[in-house]
Amino acid sequence: MAVTDEAIEKIKGMIVSGALRPGDRLPRESELAAELGLSRNSLREAVRALSLIRILDVRQGDGTYVTSLDPQLLLEAMSFVVDFHRDDTVLEFLAVRRILEPAATALAASRIGEDRLDALAAQVDALGAQPSVEQLVAADLEFHRSIVHSSGNSVLCSLLDGLSGPTTRARIWRGLTQEDAVGRTLREHRAILGALRDRDAEAARSWATVHIASVEQWLRSTL
């Protein structure tokens, strides 16, 4: 079990057991991490994931609270997960993306300008070593859109733009729950950029395939 998954299960266990009730404020981060035997970083990621599905409510400057756990509230939030946990058509979107995007990335290797490569490298650098998942996914969408646009094929661009939306939630959830997903994404982005700078179409194709397949493989294991 990934570290973040373990942290999520421990917090959920406290709620199910009644140790934390609706409306309760969570203990301070350092205290809760020590009580649960977790690192503060894994606890922080678990809180972020649980706030995303409305089990926890993070109030800036006030603390983190258990929500009302009202069924309607949770049902609305759980649509975030249900979109791909109960409907594996998102796997089909990812499979098509895995076929098309590496081809577009290979095309871009001979066509992308140095100014665009510099801009993409600056974007990756600006994220730093530990961006939030939301920041990373937003940057990831723009990173791939920019490379595909550089392929010079407008039809391919339109097709891949249409495929990105249905996979966004899966990419966010993976970033929140899979250990080192953020670091891995950053490393793969740098590898793709390196291949593009070298004008190595086959290396660019290979790294793009690895990058997309990693999300697909994670989702297959999750479903």
FENMO-V97739 format. One record per residue. N is the residue number from 0. SS is DSSP state (~ for helix, > for strand, _ for the rest). Layout:
BEGIN
<<N:SS> <N:SS>>
END
This chain:
BEGIN
<<0:_> <1:_> <2:~> <3:~> <4:~> <5:~> <6:~> <7:~> <8:~> <9:~> <10:~> <11:~> <12:~> <13:~> <14:~> <15:~> <16:~> <17:_> <18:_> <19:_> <20:_> <21:_> <22:_> <23:_> <24:>> <25:_> <26:_> <27:_> <28:~> <29:~> <30:~> <31:~> <32:~> <33:~> <34:~> <35:~> <36:_> <37:_> <38:_> <39:~> <40:~> <41:~> <42:~> <43:~> <44:~> <45:~> <46:~> <47:~> <48:~> <49:~> <50:~> <51:~> <52:_> <53:_> <54:_> <55:>> <56:>> <57:>> <58:>> <59:_> <60:_> <61:_> <62:>> <63:>> <64:>> <65:>> <66:_> <67:_> <68:_> <69:_> <70:~> <71:~> <72:~> <73:~> <74:~> <75:~> <76:~> <77:~> <78:~> <79:~> <80:~> <81:~> <82:~> <83:~> <84:~> <85:_> <86:_> <87:_> <88:~> <89:~> <90:~> <91:~> <92:~> <93:~> <94:~> <95:~> <96:~> <97:~> <98:~> <99:~> <100:~> <101:~> <102:~> <103:~> <104:~> <105:~> <106:~> <107:~> <108:_> <109:_> <110:_> <111:_> <112:_> <113:~> <114:~> <115:~> <116:~> <117:~> <118:~> <119:~> <120:~> <121:~> <122:~> <123:~> <124:~> <125:~> <126:~> <127:_> <128:_> <129:_> <130:_> <131:_> <132:~> <133:~> <134:~> <135:~> <136:~> <137:~> <138:~> <139:~> <140:~> <141:~> <142:~> <143:~> <144:~> <145:~> <146:~> <147:~> <148:~> <149:_> <150:_> <151:_> <152:_> <153:~> <154:~> <155:~> <156:~> <157:~> <158:~> <159:~> <160:~> <161:~> <162:~> <163:~> <164:~> <165:~> <166:~> <167:~> <168:~> <169:~> <170:~> <171:~> <172:~> <173:~> <174:~> <175:~> <176:~> <177:_> <178:_> <179:_> <180:~> <181:~> <182:~> <183:~> <184:~> <185:~> <186:~> <187:~> <188:~> <189:~> <190:~> <191:~> <192:~> <193:~> <194:~> <195:~> <196:~> <197:_> <198:_> <199:_> <200:~> <201:~> <202:~> <203:~> <204:~> <205:~> <206:~> <207:~> <208:~> <209:~> <210:~> <211:~> <212:~> <213:~> <214:~> <215:~> <216:~> <217:~> <218:~> <219:~> <220:~> <221:~> <222:_>>
END
